[in-house]
Amino acid sequence: MSYRILIAEDEPRLLEVMCDYFISKGDDPVPVSNGTDALERAENEAFDAILLDIMMPGLDGFSVCRAVRKENDVPIIFLTALSDEDDKLYGYELGADDYITKPFSLSVLYAKVTALIRRSRGSIRQDDRLEAGGISCILSQRRVFAGKKEVSLTPKEYSLLVCLMRNRNIVMSREQLLVKCWGYDYDGEARAVDTHIKRLREKLGEYASCIKTVIKAGYVLEVQ
């Protein structure tokens, strides 16, 4: 199985070597060289795991991890030259799943990443699944299926879909969706919801017909 992995590392040669290794294993690494780009990609694309250097330009790895964890439980591993116990404890408090200290073995890194991904997918409990209109979500794994086909959603698209599924047959205003999916401190345009709903519908294809637009009110996931 091929995994899509975001790798944030500001040392060009190390970033290149890691990407080449994951490619050789049949995976799809996405390289970035600073924390700002890492957070932007993490917020707008779906990944099976994220590797974060701690000391990076823009945002450091701790800041990226903190922001990602507000809406995503994707496995996160810190790549760091820091070996201080306090730094590691702080990373775990932010929601990191593991640390690997430089210099490291690529084979060990790969083994840790794949083990975390498999563990995060784990076994599926009955209360871990949402189903509506031919769409199903496995909540602990953040996996979405339209019919039998797995669909790759960004964190925002996923949050919107889960919110609509949990409130099926209830009209949700744009403001309600913003609060639930963006947070109380979001100061952007409510119309941002429309853009993400449009992309969500495109990805769900024929199964998107259950997501209805209610004029001057918002959206509803309508099922019998």
Secondary structure, DSSP 8 states (H G I E B T S, - for coil): ---EEEEE-S-HHHHHHHHHHHHHTT-EEEEESSHHHHHHHHHHS--SEEEEESS-SSS-HHHHHHHHHTT----EEEEES---HHHHHHHHHHT--EEEESS--HHHHHHHHHHHHHHHH----GGGEEEETTEEEEGGGTEEEETTEEE---HHHHHHHHHHHHTTTS-B-HHHHHHHHH-TT--S-TTHHHHHHHHHHHHHGGGGGGEEEETTTEEEE---
